Amino acid sequence: MRVTLLSMNEMNVQSELIVDDQHNPEYLATLNSFGKHPAVEFDGFNLYESRAIVRYIATNYEGLNLLGSTPQEKAMVDQWVEVEAHSFEPPVLEILGELYFGPKVQKVPDVAVVEENITKLEKVLDIYDAQLAKSKYLAGDFYSMADLVHIPMLHRFVTSTGKESLVTSRKHVHAWYENISSRPAWKKIVEQYPDL
């Protein structure tokens, strides 16, 4: 949900956050049959899945060019969005599940799960650090969807797990994180929805 809100803030798309029971029959019938958040309505057009929503907003609203300008830039943005979805997000979600979300419901963290996923995440962040040594942002020297989709989960990871050294110990990843997490659009979300 935070990725969707961030893209709307970045592109100055007016929106209203409505937290609905995603399992009620009306939500399932009209917004998202899978019963997940986010789901967005754009003048009668319903769309779900945060990455699809970001692409729709970036394509249909004026503002930042989040998708790249040339075929090569567009391909690089797509590549790093895929990397985020398949290589970055899975270990981060596992670590957050054990160290942030689990304790909220009195679940004791599984140290083996945390360590296994830290090892996976270290490898990913080493690749990121090498890429970010060559360019200011993941897809090149321009802020894009590839960076945007990382911000919410990376911020939660850095601020809530006690494992922030995985980010701060990597010079280029740390500089990138400081840059993207200080964007006014992101700061507005953190201020408005600190627990989201």
N, C-alpha and C positions, 0 to 999 in steps of 0.2 A: 504494500500500500504506500510506503514511504517513497518508493521509486516513482510511482505514479504522481504523487503529490509534488515531488521534486521536479519532475518534467513539466508539470503544469506551472509551477512557480518560475522555472527557468524561461518558459515561453510566454509568461504572462497570460495564461489561460485562466479565466475566472472559473472557480470551482467551489463546491461546498462539500465538505466531508460529511457523509451520512453513514454512520455505523449501523448496519442493519444485521439482523440475524440471517446469516448466509445459508441457513438450513431451512428457513421457512418456505413453504410451497411457492409463494409469489416471487421471492428472490430467485429460487431455482428455475421457475418457469420463464422469468423475464430478463434476468441479468446474468446469471452464471449457473448453468446446469450442474457444474461440478461442485457447487457449494463453497466457493473460495472467494476471498477478497484479493485484489481489488476487482471491481466491475464499475464501468463508467458508461454514462449515457451522453451521447453527443447529438442533440436535436433529433431524438428518436432512434439513433443508431447505437446499439449496445455493443460494448466490447469488453473483454476481460483478458487477463494475463498482462502483467506489468510491462514486459518488453514489447508486446504488440501495441499496447496503449502508448508507450513512448514513441514508437515508430510512427503511429498514426498522428500524434501531436506534432512531431518533428516534420512530418510531411505536409500537414494541413494548416499549420499556424505559422505566422511570420515571427521571426525572432532569430535566435541562435541557429546556426547550421549544425545540428547534432549528428547528422548522418554522413558528413563529408561532402566534398564538391566533385572530385574526380572519381573515375571508376576505381582507381587504386585506393584512394582514401575511403570510399564507401566499403570496399572489400576489407580494408584494415579495421574499420569500425565493426563490421559484422564479425570478423574473426575474433576480436577481443570481447565482444558481447557473448559469443559462444564460449570462449575461454572462461569468462566470468560464470556462466551458467553451468558449465560441466566440470571445471577444474577448481575454481575458486570457491563458489558457493557451497558445494557439498561438504568439504571439511570444515568450513567456517560454521555452517549450520549445525554440524555435529558438536563442535566445541561450544557454541552458544547454547545448544540444547543441554549440555552437561553442566556448564558453568554459569549460565545466566537464567535460562528458562526453567530448568529442572529445580534449582533451589527455591524458586518462587512457589513451587507446589510440594515442597519438602522432599524432593528427590535427591538422594546422595549422588554426587558425580561419580561416574565410572572412570577411574583414572586411566584404565587401559584404552578406552575409547578416546579420551582426551589426547593421550600420548600418540596413538596411532594417527589421529587426524592432525596433530601438530606436525608430525613428520611429513604428511602429505602437503600441508599448507606451506611448510618451509621450502619444499621443492618448487611449489607454484610461485612463492614470493621471490625466490632466487631468479626465476625466469623473468618475473616482472621487473626486478631490479636491473637486470641486464637490458631489458627493453627500455626502461626509463632512463638509463644512462645514455641512450641514443636520442631520445625525444622527451619533451616536457610532459606529454600525455601518452597514453597507451597506443593510440592509433596514429600518432604523429605530433606535430607541434600545435595542435588545436584541441580544445575541449570538445568532447563528443559524447554520444550515448555510451560509448565504451567506458568512459570515466564515470558518467552519471549513474549507471546501474550499480557501480561498486559502492557509492558513497554511503547509503544507509546501513548496509551490513558491515562494511569496514568500520564505520563510526561506532556501531554497537559493539563490535569485536574489540576495538581499541579502548573504549571507555568502560566496558562491563565484564571483561573476562580475567583481568590481571595478566594477560598474555601480550600486552601491547609491545613488548620488546621484539616480538616477531616482526613488527612493522618498523619500530623506531631504530632497530639495529641495522636496517638496510637503508643506506644513505638516500638512494634515489626513490625508493618506495616511500620512505618517510617524508621527503620533500613533496612528492606527489600527493600523499595523503593530507599533509598540511595545506597544500594549495587547494585541492578539491573540497575539503571539508570546511574551508573558510569562505566558500562562496555565499553571498547574501541569500540566495534562494534556499540553501541548505540551513543556514543559521535561522532563517524564519521558521522552518519546519521544526527544528529542535526547540525553538522558543515556544511555538504554538502547541506542539504535541510531544512533550518530553518523554512520555512513556509509550508512544506508538511504535 
